[in-house]
Amino acid sequence: MRVILRREVRGLGRPGEVKDVADGYAQNFLLPRGLAIEATAGELKHLAQEREASKVKKDRAHADAEQLAARLSTLTLVFRLKAGGQGKTFGSVTNKDIAEALQREHGVSVDRAKIHVPEPLRSLGPHAVEIRLLPDVRAKVTVAVEPA
């Protein structure tokens, strides 16, 4: 019997996959538990429509992320901190500060976990900070730390 998996079944497959299984396994285990549905022509057509809609949504999100990355790459954020004599600051700039500044100054909402700052910025001058919008879409924002 051909079934379309609705949930992941260990050893069989992932959601959305079409599998051939024994009739008893399908009728006594998969179908009653809601793990799968019978692969009729209508269900296969519905599955194809869902996949197409998912692909369109993913493509749109990717295009939006690339557009945002291009916009972010042109931005420079300026932070003013008290500094000592040798260019060391008394505070630091973290990914949370950068996310708040992007929202406040430019109206761009970016999750702070996507802003990659290896360690807080504690020295004066410009710093390049990477923002990972998607696994394959990244933007570099210039963060300038100036003395107050």
Backbone as a printed PyTorch tensor [residue, N CA C, xyz], in Angstrom:
tensor([[[ 0.8480, -1.1710,  0.0000],
         [ 0.0000,  0.0000,  0.0000],
         [ 0.8950,  1.2360,  0.0000]],

        [[ 0.5150,  2.2290, -0.8000],
         [ 1.2600,  3.4850, -0.8530],
         [ 0.6550,  4.4550,  0.1470]],

        [[ 1.5240,  5.0930,  0.9520],
         [ 1.0690,  6.0640,  1.9510],
         [ 1.9110,  7.3280,  1.8470]],

        [[ 1.3220,  8.4170,  2.3160],
         [ 2.0370,  9.6920,  2.4390],
         [ 2.2570,  9.9220,  3.9250]],

        [[ 3.4880, 10.0540,  4.3280],
         [ 3.7940, 10.2420,  5.7490],
         [ 3.4070, 11.6460,  6.1990]],

        [[ 2.7430, 11.7320,  7.3300],
         [ 2.3540, 13.0190,  7.9240],
         [ 3.3080, 13.4300,  9.0330]],

        [[ 3.9410, 12.4480,  9.6520],
         [ 4.9300, 12.7080, 10.6930],
         [ 6.1380, 11.8400, 10.4160]],

        [[ 7.2380, 12.1370, 11.0710],
         [ 8.4360, 11.3230, 10.8790],
         [ 8.2350,  9.9720, 11.5560]],

        [[ 8.5480,  8.9280, 10.8080],
         [ 8.4670,  7.5670, 11.3330],
         [ 9.8750,  6.9960, 11.2700]],

        [[10.3920,  6.6600, 12.4230],
         [11.7670,  6.1810, 12.5060],
         [11.9460,  4.9280, 11.6460]],

        [[12.9460,  4.9520, 10.8130],
         [13.2350,  3.8220,  9.9580],
         [12.4300,  3.7970,  8.6660]],

        [[11.4830,  4.7410,  8.5220],
         [10.6520,  4.7380,  7.3180],
         [10.8340,  6.0100,  6.4970]],

        [[10.6860,  7.1840,  7.1380],
         [10.8650,  8.4130,  6.3730],
         [10.3810,  9.6400,  7.1130]],

        [[10.4030, 10.7440,  6.3860],
         [10.0430, 12.0500,  6.9350],
         [ 8.6850, 12.4970,  6.4120]],

        [[ 8.1200, 13.5430,  7.0110],
         [ 6.8110, 14.0340,  6.5540],
         [ 6.8330, 14.4490,  5.0880]],

        [[ 5.7670, 14.0940,  4.3760],
         [ 5.6360, 14.4630,  2.9800],
         [ 6.1650, 13.4280,  2.0080]],

        [[ 6.8730, 12.4350,  2.4970],
         [ 7.4070, 11.4070,  1.6140],
         [ 6.3300, 10.3750,  1.2870]],

        [[ 6.3880,  9.8370,  0.0780],
         [ 5.4690,  8.7870, -0.3540],
         [ 6.2260,  7.4680, -0.2730]],

        [[ 5.6570,  6.4990,  0.4630],
         [ 6.3380,  5.2260,  0.6890],
         [ 5.4080,  4.0630,  0.3760]],

        [[ 5.9970,  2.9700, -0.0610],
         [ 5.2740,  1.7120, -0.2210],
         [ 5.5360,  0.8710,  1.0190]],

        [[ 4.4600,  0.4830,  1.7160],
         [ 4.5830, -0.3170,  2.9340],
         [ 3.6160, -1.4900,  2.8520]],

        [[ 3.7880, -2.4400,  3.7320],
         [ 2.8900, -3.5860,  3.7860],
         [ 1.4890, -3.1190,  4.1890]],

        [[ 0.4670, -3.7990,  3.6460],
         [-0.9160, -3.4070,  3.9400],
         [-1.2140, -3.4410,  5.4370]],

        [[-0.7750, -4.4830,  6.1150],
         [-1.0380, -4.6130,  7.5530],
         [-0.3610, -3.5160,  8.3580]],

        [[ 0.8630, -3.1880,  7.9990],
         [ 1.5940, -2.1220,  8.6970],
         [ 0.8680, -0.7920,  8.5440]],

        [[ 0.3640, -0.5310,  7.3400],
         [-0.3480,  0.7250,  7.1050],
         [-1.6810,  0.7410,  7.8420]],

        [[-2.4800, -0.3400,  7.7040],
         [-3.8270, -0.3490,  8.2730],
         [-3.8410, -0.4930,  9.7870]],

        [[-2.8580, -1.1770, 10.3620],
         [-2.8650, -1.4350, 11.7990],
         [-1.9960, -0.4820, 12.6130]],

        [[-1.0590,  0.2050, 11.9550],
         [-0.1500,  1.0630, 12.7120],
         [-0.1460,  2.5040, 12.2200]],

        [[ 0.1860,  2.7140, 10.9570],
         [ 0.3820,  4.0770, 10.4550],
         [-0.9190,  4.8790, 10.3790]],

        [[-1.9390,  4.3160,  9.7630],
         [-3.1950,  5.0570,  9.5650],
         [-3.9300,  5.3430, 10.8810]],

        [[-4.1070,  4.3670, 11.7820],
         [-4.8340,  4.6660, 13.0260],
         [-4.1450,  5.7100, 13.9120]],

        [[-2.8310,  5.7710, 13.8740],
         [-2.0940,  6.7210, 14.7210],
         [-1.9350,  8.0850, 14.0610]],

        [[-2.4020,  8.2260, 12.8370],
         [-2.3000,  9.5000, 12.1430],
         [-0.9010,  9.8030, 11.6440]],

        [[-0.0700,  8.7830, 11.5510],
         [ 1.2940,  8.9800, 11.0780],
         [ 1.3540,  9.0920,  9.5600]],

        [[ 0.3310,  8.5610,  8.8920],
         [ 0.3180,  8.5700,  7.4310],
         [-1.1290,  8.5730,  6.9480]],

        [[-1.2800,  8.9110,  5.6640],
         [-2.5800,  8.8150,  5.0040],
         [-2.3840,  8.0310,  3.7170]],

        [[-3.4590,  7.4520,  3.2340],
         [-3.3640,  6.6690,  2.0110],
         [-3.0700,  7.5920,  0.8330]],

        [[-2.2020,  7.1400, -0.0510],
         [-1.7490,  7.9620, -1.1840],
         [-2.7140,  7.8080, -2.3550]],

        [[-3.8100,  8.5380, -2.2910],
         [-4.7480,  8.5510, -3.4070],
         [-4.3160,  9.6340, -4.3880]],

        [[-4.9650,  9.6640, -5.5540],
         [-4.6140, 10.6650, -6.5630],
         [-4.8560, 12.0770, -6.0330]],

        [[-5.9560, 12.2550, -5.3190],
         [-6.2630, 13.5750, -4.7580],
         [-5.2560, 14.0130, -3.7130]],

        [[-4.8460, 13.0780, -2.8630],
         [-3.8610, 13.4060, -1.8270],
         [-2.4910, 13.7060, -2.4370]],

        [[-2.1290, 12.9800, -3.4840],
         [-0.8550, 13.2570, -4.1500],
         [-0.8650, 14.6360, -4.8030]],

        [[-1.9980, 15.0060, -5.3780],
         [-2.1290, 16.3330, -5.9830],
         [-2.0360, 17.4190, -4.9040]],

        [[-2.6950, 17.1840, -3.7740],
         [-2.6500, 18.1290, -2.6580],
         [-1.2140, 18.2700, -2.1290]],

        [[-0.5000, 17.1530, -2.0440],
         [ 0.8950, 17.1690, -1.5990],
         [ 1.7630, 17.9880, -2.5450]],

        [[ 1.5460, 17.8310, -3.8490],
         [ 2.3100, 18.6030, -4.8330],
         [ 2.0280, 20.0960, -4.6890]],

        [[ 0.7670, 20.4650, -4.4260],
         [ 0.4190, 21.8760, -4.2300],
         [ 1.0850, 22.4280, -2.9750]],

        [[ 1.1080, 21.6460, -1.8980],
         [ 1.7590, 22.0840, -0.6590],
         [ 3.2530, 22.3140, -0.8860]],

        [[ 3.8770, 21.4030, -1.6120],
         [ 5.3170, 21.5460, -1.8830],
         [ 5.5950, 22.7910, -2.7120]],

        [[ 4.7570, 23.0540, -3.6930],
         [ 4.9290, 24.2340, -4.5440],
         [ 4.7520, 25.5150, -3.7330]],

        [[ 3.7320, 25.5400, -2.8670],
         [ 3.5020, 26.7160, -2.0260],
         [ 4.6690, 26.9340, -1.0670]],

        [[ 5.1950, 25.8590, -0.5300],
         [ 6.3390, 25.9560,  0.3750],
         [ 7.5690, 26.4860, -0.3550]],

        [[ 7.7750, 26.0280, -1.5880],
         [ 8.9210, 26.4850, -2.3820],
         [ 8.8010, 27.9710, -2.7010]],

        [[ 7.5910, 28.4230, -3.0680],
         [ 7.3740, 29.8360, -3.3730],
         [ 7.6320, 30.6860, -2.1280]],

        [[ 7.1410, 30.2260, -0.9860],
         [ 7.3340, 30.9670,  0.2650],
         [ 8.8170, 31.0530,  0.6280]],

        [[ 9.5290, 29.9450,  0.4440],
         [10.9610, 29.9230,  0.7510],
         [11.7370, 30.8440, -0.1850]],

        [[11.3880, 30.8300, -1.4680],
         [12.0430, 31.7090, -2.4340],
         [11.7990, 33.1780, -2.1130]],

        [[10.5730, 33.5090, -1.7040],
         [10.2390, 34.8900, -1.3500],
         [11.0250, 35.3340, -0.1090]],

        [[11.1250, 34.4490,  0.8770],
         [11.8850, 34.7750,  2.0850],
         [13.3650, 34.9750,  1.7590]],

        [[13.8910, 34.1760,  0.8330],
         [15.2970, 34.2960,  0.4450],
         [15.5380, 35.6240, -0.2760]],

        [[14.6210, 35.9950, -1.1580],
         [14.7630, 37.2650, -1.8810],
         [14.6820, 38.4420, -0.9150]],

        [[13.7640, 38.3720,  0.0570],
         [13.6510, 39.4370,  1.0550],
         [14.9240, 39.5430,  1.8870]],

        [[15.5030, 38.3910,  2.2440],
         [16.7340, 38.3950,  3.0380],
         [17.8960, 38.9940,  2.2400]],

        [[17.9770, 38.6840,  0.9520],
         [19.0490, 39.2600,  0.1280],
         [18.8830, 40.7700, -0.0030]],

        [[17.6430, 41.2240, -0.1330],
         [17.3860, 42.6620, -0.2240],
         [17.7700, 43.3460,  1.0900]],

        [[17.4230, 42.7440,  2.2160],
         [17.7790, 43.3000,  3.5210],
         [19.2910, 43.2990,  3.7100]],

        [[19.9650, 42.2610,  3.2400],
         [21.4230, 42.1920,  3.3590],
         [22.0820, 43.3220,  2.5760]],

        [[21.5700, 43.6100,  1.3960],
         [22.1270, 44.7090,  0.6050],
         [21.9300, 46.0370,  1.3250]],

        [[20.7650, 46.2000,  1.9440],
         [20.4940, 47.4470,  2.6850],
         [21.3850, 47.5490,  3.9270]],

        [[21.5430, 46.4460,  4.6450],
         [22.3610, 46.4640,  5.8570],
         [23.8310, 46.7230,  5.5530]],

        [[24.3090, 46.2660,  4.4160],
         [25.7220, 46.4300,  4.0770],
         [26.1070, 47.8880,  3.8660]],

        [[25.1300, 48.7470,  3.6290],
         [25.4210, 50.1650,  3.4280],
         [25.3780, 50.9580,  4.7250]],

        [[24.9410, 50.3340,  5.8120],
         [24.7440, 51.0640,  7.0720],
         [26.0200, 51.1350,  7.9020]],

        [[26.1340, 52.2400,  8.6470],
         [27.1800, 52.4030,  9.6450],
         [26.5170, 52.8190, 10.9450]],

        [[26.7410, 52.0560, 11.9870],
         [26.1940, 52.3690, 13.3040],
         [27.2940, 53.0170, 14.1430]],

        [[26.9570, 54.1060, 14.8140],
         [27.9420, 54.8260, 15.6170],
         [27.5550, 54.7090, 17.0880]],

        [[28.4880, 54.2460, 17.8970],
         [28.2970, 54.1530, 19.3420],
         [29.3360, 55.0370, 20.0090]],

        [[28.9150, 55.8290, 20.9590],
         [29.8200, 56.7120, 21.6940],
         [29.9710, 56.1750, 23.1210]],

        [[31.2230, 55.8280, 23.4710],
         [31.5270, 55.2760, 24.7890],
         [32.6700, 56.0450, 25.4240]],

        [[32.6830, 56.0800, 26.7400],
         [33.8180, 56.6650, 27.4400],
         [35.0360, 55.8070, 27.1600]],

        [[36.1750, 56.4770, 26.9380],
         [37.3780, 55.7300, 26.5920],
         [38.5610, 56.2170, 27.4070]],

        [[39.5090, 55.3290, 27.6130],
         [40.7360, 55.6560, 28.3230],
         [41.7760, 56.2120, 27.3620]],

        [[42.9790, 56.3650, 27.8350],
         [44.0370, 56.9830, 27.0450],
         [44.5290, 56.1590, 25.8750]],

        [[44.4510, 54.8370, 25.9360],
         [45.0200, 54.0090, 24.8820],
         [43.9540, 53.4000, 23.9660]],

        [[42.7970, 54.0280, 23.8880],
         [41.7630, 53.5670, 22.9720],
         [40.8800, 52.4680, 23.5200]],

        [[41.0510, 52.1090, 24.7820],
         [40.1880, 51.1000, 25.3930],
         [38.9730, 51.7920, 25.9940]],

        [[37.8210, 51.2110, 25.7920],
         [36.5900, 51.8100, 26.2990],
         [36.2790, 51.2730, 27.6890]],

        [[35.4520, 52.0250, 28.4190],
         [35.0360, 51.5860, 29.7430],
         [33.7920, 50.7070, 29.6670]],

        [[33.1510, 50.6710, 28.5360],
         [32.0110, 49.7970, 28.3090],
         [32.2920, 48.9330, 27.0950]],

        [[31.2530, 48.3340, 26.5630],
         [31.4310, 47.5300, 25.3580],
         [30.1610, 47.5790, 24.5220]],

        [[30.2870, 47.1620, 23.2740],
         [29.1530, 47.0810, 22.3620],
         [28.9160, 45.6020, 22.0880]],

        [[27.7010, 45.1220, 22.3870],
         [27.3630, 43.7170, 22.1980],
         [26.3690, 43.5620, 21.0540]],

        [[26.0560, 42.3170, 20.7280],
         [25.0890, 42.0680, 19.6680],
         [23.7010, 42.6060, 20.0430]],

        [[23.3890, 42.6370, 21.3200],
         [22.1070, 43.2000, 21.7670],
         [22.0660, 44.7030, 21.4930]],

        [[23.1660, 45.4000, 21.7510],
         [23.2390, 46.8400, 21.4810],
         [23.0870, 47.1150, 19.9840]],

        [[23.7120, 46.2860, 19.1670],
         [23.6430, 46.4730, 17.7140],
         [22.2120, 46.2420, 17.2220]],

        [[21.5490, 45.1960, 17.7390],
         [20.1660, 44.9060, 17.3420],
         [19.2420, 46.0530, 17.7340]],

        [[19.4180, 46.5920, 18.9310],
         [18.5860, 47.7110, 19.3800],
         [18.8450, 48.9570, 18.5290]],

        [[20.1050, 49.2200, 18.1740],
         [20.4280, 50.3880, 17.3580],
         [19.8480, 50.2560, 15.9540]],

        [[19.8840, 49.0700, 15.3820],
         [19.2870, 48.8560, 14.0640],
         [17.7850, 49.1200, 14.0990]],

        [[17.1290, 48.6570, 15.1600],
         [15.6870, 48.8700, 15.2830],
         [15.3790, 50.3520, 15.5080]],

        [[16.1190, 50.9780, 16.3950],
         [15.8530, 52.3610, 16.7740],
         [16.1770, 53.3430, 15.6500]],

        [[17.3270, 53.1990, 15.0230],
         [17.7850, 54.1900, 14.0550],
         [17.3190, 53.9230, 12.6240]],

        [[17.1470, 52.6540, 12.2690],
         [16.8470, 52.3290, 10.8720],
         [15.5550, 51.5390, 10.6960]],

        [[14.8960, 51.1770, 11.7900],
         [13.6400, 50.4390, 11.7000],
         [13.7940, 49.0250, 11.1740]],

        [[14.9800, 48.4400, 11.3420],
         [15.2290, 47.0850, 10.8670],
         [15.2640, 46.1550, 12.0730]],

        [[14.3830, 45.1780, 12.0840],
         [14.3280, 44.2310, 13.1880],
         [15.1470, 42.9880, 12.8370]],

        [[16.2190, 42.7760, 13.5980],
         [17.0870, 41.6170, 13.3980],
         [17.2550, 40.9320, 14.7460]],

        [[17.0680, 39.6290, 14.7610],
         [17.2530, 38.8660, 15.9900],
         [18.7160, 38.9630, 16.4130]],

        [[18.9600, 39.2290, 17.6800],
         [20.3340, 39.4370, 18.1230],
         [21.1810, 38.1780, 18.0040]],

        [[20.5510, 37.0070, 17.9830],
         [21.3110, 35.7650, 17.8220],
         [21.9090, 35.6640, 16.4220]],

        [[21.3660, 36.3990, 15.4620],
         [21.8790, 36.3640, 14.0930],
         [23.0490, 37.3190, 13.8910]],

        [[23.2950, 38.1760, 14.8680],
         [24.4030, 39.1310, 14.7890],
         [25.6250, 38.4600, 15.4080]],

        [[26.6420, 38.2370, 14.5850],
         [27.8220, 37.4970, 15.0290],
         [28.9220, 38.4560, 15.4750]],

        [[29.0600, 38.5850, 16.7880],
         [30.1410, 39.3650, 17.3840],
         [30.9230, 38.3740, 18.2450]],

        [[32.1520, 37.9920, 17.8350],
         [32.8920, 36.9700, 18.5860],
         [33.0670, 37.3360, 20.0610]],

        [[33.3720, 38.5950, 20.3150],
         [33.4520, 39.0930, 21.6840],
         [33.0510, 40.5600, 21.6510]],

        [[32.5280, 41.0700, 22.7600],
         [32.0650, 42.4740, 22.7610],
         [33.1470, 43.4400, 22.2900]],

        [[32.7280, 44.4700, 21.5560],
         [33.6610, 45.4520, 21.0020],
         [34.0770, 46.4140, 22.1020]],

        [[35.3820, 46.4220, 22.4340],
         [35.8750, 47.2450, 23.5340],
         [36.9530, 48.2290, 23.1070]],

        [[37.1710, 48.3710, 21.8140],
         [38.2070, 49.3010, 21.3570],
         [37.5910, 50.3130, 20.4010]],

        [[38.2170, 51.4850, 20.3280],
         [37.7320, 52.5520, 19.4570],
         [38.0260, 52.2070, 17.9980]],

        [[37.2410, 52.8000, 17.1060],
         [37.4680, 52.6130, 15.6790],
         [36.3560, 51.8160, 15.0220]],

        [[36.4650, 51.6440, 13.7170],
         [35.4350, 50.8930, 12.9930],
         [35.6470, 49.3780, 13.1260]],

        [[34.5420, 48.6610, 13.1800],
         [34.5570, 47.1990, 13.2660],
         [33.5460, 46.6540, 12.2650]],

        [[33.8930, 45.5910, 11.5780],
         [32.9620, 44.9230, 10.6640],
         [32.2630, 43.8080, 11.4360]],

        [[30.9390, 43.8550, 11.4550],
         [30.1440, 42.8710, 12.1790],
         [29.2850, 42.1180, 11.1670]],

        [[29.2980, 40.8030, 11.2610],
         [28.5500, 39.9760, 10.3270],
         [27.1610, 39.6650, 10.8860]],

        [[26.1530, 39.7780, 10.0170],
         [24.7840, 39.4110, 10.3750],
         [24.3830, 38.2610,  9.4690]],

        [[24.0280, 37.1360, 10.0660],
         [23.6590, 35.9330,  9.3140],
         [22.1410, 35.8510,  9.2370]],

        [[21.5850, 36.3780,  8.1600],
         [20.1310, 36.4030,  7.9980],
         [19.5820, 35.0110,  7.6980]],

        [[20.2100, 34.2930,  6.7930],
         [19.8970, 32.9060,  6.4660],
         [21.2310, 32.1750,  6.3710]],

        [[21.2210, 30.8620,  6.3240],
         [22.5100, 30.1680,  6.2560],
         [23.3950, 30.5990,  5.0770]],

        [[22.7790, 31.0150,  3.9750],
         [23.5740, 31.4170,  2.8210],
         [23.4570, 32.9060,  2.4910]],

        [[22.8140, 33.6980,  3.3630],
         [22.6870, 35.1380,  3.1480],
         [23.2840, 35.8490,  4.3590]],

        [[24.3520, 36.5970,  4.0850],
         [25.0410, 37.3110,  5.1650],
         [25.2530, 38.7650,  4.7700]],

        [[25.3110, 39.6230,  5.7840],
         [25.5400, 41.0480,  5.5500],
         [26.6170, 41.5190,  6.5280]],

        [[27.3870, 42.4850,  6.0800],
         [28.4080, 43.1070,  6.9540],
         [27.9540, 44.5240,  7.2840]],

        [[27.8830, 44.8170,  8.5690],
         [27.5170, 46.1470,  9.0430],
         [28.7530, 46.7540,  9.6840]],

        [[29.0070, 48.0190,  9.3910],
         [30.1300, 48.7080, 10.0080],
         [29.6650, 49.3230, 11.3160]],

        [[30.3750, 49.0070, 12.3920],
         [30.0750, 49.5560, 13.7130],
         [31.2680, 50.4190, 14.1060]],

        [[31.0100, 51.7200, 14.2460],
         [32.0680, 52.6460, 14.6290],
         [31.9260, 52.9650, 16.1270]],

        [[32.9800, 52.7350, 16.8820],
         [33.0020, 53.0540, 18.2970],
         [33.8520, 54.3030, 18.4580]],

        [[33.2270, 55.3950, 18.9460],
         [33.8940, 56.6830, 19.0850],
         [33.9100, 57.0930, 20.5500]],

        [[34.8860, 57.9250, 20.9340],
         [34.9380, 58.3840, 22.3220],
         [33.8070, 59.3790, 22.5950]],

        [[33.2760, 59.3080, 23.8040],
         [32.1720, 60.2020, 24.1810],
         [32.7130, 61.5400, 24.6400]]])
